């Protein structure tokens, strides 16, 4: 059954017009690009989810919010780490150089004098939310390419089929005959582009849906981490009136 189906597609491809062959080749090239994008995005999201769980556990498991930052871990350039480091750096800039040195050096008594107003905490929160949005945009890159291929593949297929049918009717008109024997091969070859488009779009929709679900889960975890981080910062450092 599969061999017959594949043989029909191959025969239809070689019997199709130059336009039909061109559309099929474009569809196949775009499908390769889509598969590469899916694999890359899946790996990126899997790595980001792993780092989010690990770093989130390490940061929130520490006694102080700056503990992970001051430990000077090697940067993994993950989304959660970028949010955390940028937030900590903005937090430290609000203190005087002496207090900043004490906090980074984790000297005793630093927490007692390192106090911020509610407005200053708000500045840190704004920066945290901004970096979080930037990371979410970065994580979404590539999803548009996948959805574009999924949407255009069947549309290109439809275009190829309509074009092939037009050519078939034009040839029949020129020949002055309209029998099944003359129409069937032309119509069959015209349908190849639509079949190829659907073969690309159907699994593409499933893959895009799966990646979108993983992306939503990751973004939810990142937003939860940002909220917890700002809560820890407010509890540890908010102590002065405006």
N, C-alpha and C positions, 0 to 999 in steps of 0.2 A: 504494500500500500504506500509506504513512504517512498520507495524507489520509483513507483509509478508517478507519484505526486511530484517528486523532484525532477523526474524525466520530463513531465509535462511542462514544468516551469522552464527548464533548460531549452526544450524545443521551442516553446513560445517566445523565449528571449531571443533566440537566433532568428526566428521568423518575423519578429517585430520590426518596426521601422527604426530609422536612425534616431528619431525623437524618443521612441520607447526605450531603446537601448541606453540612450543617454540618461533618461530618468531613472532607470533601474541602477545604473552605475552610481548616480548621485545618491540614491537611497542606500545602497550598500556602503558607500563611503561614509555617509552620515551615521549609519548604524555602527560602524567601527569606532567612530568618534564618540558616539553615545556610550558604547560598552566601556571604552577607556575612561570616560568621565564617571561612569557608575562605579567602576573599580576604584578609581582614585578617591571619589567621594566616600565610598564605603570605608576605605582604609582610614581616611581622615577623621570621619565621625567615630569610628571604633577607637582610634587612638585618643581622640579628644574626650570620649566618654570615660575611658580608662583613667586618664589624667585627672579628669574632674572628680571622680570618686576618690582617687588616691590623695590628691592635693587638698580636696575639701575635707577629708578625714584628718589629714595632718594639721591643717590650719585650725580647724574647729576643735581638734583634740588638744591643742596647746593651752597652756595656762594663760598666755597673753596673746593678743591678736598679732603682735609684731614678732612673735617667737620664730615663726617659719621664715619671715623676711630677714631677720638678723642672723639666722643660721647660715645664710649665704649658700643655699643649694644651687647647683648648676641649673641654669635656666633651660627649660624644655620648650619654651615659646608656645605653650598651649594656651587656649582661650582663658581658662580659669586662672592660670598663673599670670597672664597679662593683666587681667582685671585686678587681681590681688596686689601685684607689685605696683601698678600705677596708683592704686588707692593708697597703699602704704606710703609711697613717695609723696603723694599730695598731702597726706596726713603729717608727715614729718616736716614738710616745708612750712607748716603753720607755727612751728615752735622755734624758739631762739636757737642759735647754733649750740649753745651749751647744753640745753635740754635735749636737742637732737642727738648730740654726741652721747649723752647719758642713756638715751633710749636705745640707740643702735648698739652701744656697748653693754646694754642690759645691766647698768649699774643699779645698785640698791637705792631706793628712794626716788627713782626717776618718775615712777607712776604717781607719787604723791604731789609732785609739782607740775606735772604735764596735764594741764586742764584746758579745755576748749569751751567756747560758747556754743550755743545752739546754732547760731548762724555759721560758725566755722565748721561745725559738723555737717551743716547743709552744703557747704562748699565741697567737702569731701564726698558727700553722697552724690552731688551733681556730677563730679568727675567719674565716680564709680559707674554711674548709669550711662554716661557718655561712652566710656571704654567698653562697657557691656554691649551697647548697641553696635559699636564698631566691630566687635568680635562676632556678634550674631550676623552682621552683614558679610563678614569674611567667611563664615561657615556656610552661608547660603550660596556663595559663588560656585558656579557649576551646575546648580539645580536648574537654572534658566536654560542652559544649553540642552540638558536632558529633556525638559518639557517641550522645548522648541522642536527637537528631532521627533519626539513622539507625536506632536501635533502636525508637523509638516509632511511626515512620511506618507500617511494615507491621503493627504491632500494632493501631493505630487502623484501618487498612484492614480487618483481619480482623474487628474489632468492627463496623464498618459493614456488612460483608458478612453476618455472622451476624444482625445486627439487621434488615437488609433481607430476608433469607430468612424470618425469623420473621414479618415483616409480610406477606410474600407468602403464606405458608401460612395466616396468619390471615384474609387476604382471600379465599383460595380456600375456606376452611372456611365463611366467612360466605356466600359465593356458592353453595356446594354443588357446584362444578364444579372439575375438575382436568385441563384440557387443555393441550397444548403451547402453544397460542395464548395462553392466559391466564397460563401460568407463565413462558414465555421472557422476556417484557419485564421482569417483576419481578425474575427471577434475574439477568438481564443488568445491570440498573441496580444491583443489590446488589453485583455484582462490581467496580464502578467504584472503590470505595474501596480494595479490595485492589490493583488494578492501579496506582492512583496511589501507594499506599504503596510498592510495589516499584520503581516508576520513581524514587522519591526515594531509597530505601534502597540500591539497587544502585550508582549512581554515588557515593553518599555513603560507602559502604564503601571504594571505591577511593580517594577523596579523603582520607579519614581515614587510610588505610594509608600513603599517600604522605606526608602531613604527619607522621605518627608516625615514619617513617623519617628524614625531615629533622631532626626533633626529637632523635632518638637520636644522629644524627651530630653535631649541634651540642653536645649535652650531653657527648658523648665528647671533643670538642675542648676544651670548657671545663674538664673534669676533668683533661685532659692539661696544659692551660695552668696550672692551679692546682698540680699536682704539680711542674711545671718551675719555677714561680715560687718555691715553698717550697724547692726544691732550691737555686736561686740564692741565696735569702736565707740558708740554712744555710751555704753555702760562703763567702759574703761576711762574715757577721756572727757566726757561732758561734765564739767564741774564749775564753770564760771558763768556768771550772769552777763547778759549782753551789755 
